[in-house]
Every structure is written in structure tokens, then in C-alpha cells.
Amino acid sequence: RRMGAKIRIEGRSAVIEGVEKLSGAPVKSTDLRAGASLILAGLAAQGTTHVMNSYHVERGYDHIVEKLRGLGARIKRAE
């Protein structure tokens, strides 16, 4: 939602409707898959996305930043 997605909860499921565009925003990774999804959403979004707590993703996906850069992504690891 923070990036502009239309999401609603129905019981134990999240229903996500497509939107014209996502906007960059500060977001927080809570686990490996969520973090990877936020990184991909950030790459598709207009503007800058800061993914905090990305250590989950870096432990689970070896050299993810370098691999994404190799595919043309504009991504950097914040210190």
C-alpha cells in the first residue's frame, strides 16, 4: 500500500489489484520472500525505494545486488 498498490485482506488472503504504476517509498523487509518482493517492486516503481532490513534477502540470495545489476537494475547497497 505504501508504494501505491491496491491491497485488501479477505479472511486469511490478501487480494491485490493491478495499478497503473507503483511509487518508490521507504519499506521494511520482514523475511526473505517479503524482502525479495519489495526489491522487485522497488525496481518496477517510479522513484527511489529504500528497503530496510534487507539482510534477510542478502543471506538467502547470494550476491543479489550484483546479479540484479548484471540484468540492468539501478540498485545499490546502503551502508
RARA-V236897 format. One record per pair of residues at least 4 apart in sequence whose C-alpha atoms are under 7 Angstrom apart, sorted by the first residue. I is the first residue (numbers start at 1). GAP is how many residues later the second one is. D is the distance in whole Angstrom. If there is no record, write none. Layout:
<<I GAP D> <I GAP D>>
This chain:
<<1 4 5> <1 5 6> <1 6 6> <2 23 7> <3 19 5> <3 20 5> <3 21 6> <3 22 6> <4 18 5> <4 19 6> <5 14 6> <5 17 7> <6 10 6> <6 11 5> <6 13 7> <7 7 7> <7 8 6> <7 9 5> <7 10 6> <8 6 6> <8 7 5> <8 8 7> <9 4 6> <9 5 5> <9 6 6> <10 4 6> <21 24 7> <22 23 5> <22 24 6> <23 22 5> <23 23 5> <23 24 6> <24 18 6> <24 21 5> <24 22 6> <24 23 5> <24 24 5> <24 25 4> <25 23 6> <25 24 5> <25 25 6> <26 23 6> <26 24 5> <26 25 6> <27 23 6> <27 24 5> <27 25 6> <28 23 6> <28 24 5> <28 25 6> <29 5 6> <29 6 4> <29 22 6> <29 23 6> <29 24 5> <29 25 6> <30 4 6> <30 5 7> <31 4 6> <31 25 6> <32 4 6> <32 24 5> <32 25 5> <32 28 6> <33 4 6> <34 4 6> <35 4 6> <35 19 6> <35 22 6> <36 4 6> <36 21 6> <37 4 6> <38 4 6> <38 13 7> <39 4 6> <39 12 7> <40 4 6> <41 4 6> <42 7 5> <54 4 6> <55 4 6> <56 4 6> <57 4 6> <58 4 6> <58 5 7> <58 6 7> <63 4 6> <64 4 6> <65 4 6> <65 10 7> <65 11 7> <66 4 6> <67 4 7> <68 4 7> <68 5 5> <69 4 5> <69 5 6> <69 6 7>>
